[in-house]
Amino acid sequence: MADPENPKTGPDPGSNTIKDPGEWTTGDERMTGAQASYLKTLSEEAGEGFDPELTKAEASRRIDALQAKTGRGRRGGSDQA
């Protein structure tokens, strides 16, 4: 039987992967190369500037905002795989 207190076996095992970027232990580190690449693409598509100095947490929030603006990415976006 699944233990509802264990995020790996609870009713929603993916719930432990959803965390506010402000709670990330590495959120204040420089954004990753993958984040920078995707953010640059999204910024160009949205006609907005790209800031290469963002932290991981800032980049994540910016990606979410630009995905919403461009319709890319998550939940109902036009490029979902």
Buried (B, 14 or more C-beta within 10 A) or exposed (E): EEEEEEEEEBEEEEEEEEEEBEEBEEBEEBBEEEBBEBBEBBBEBBEBEBBEEBBBBBBBBBBBEBBBEBEBBEEEEEEEE
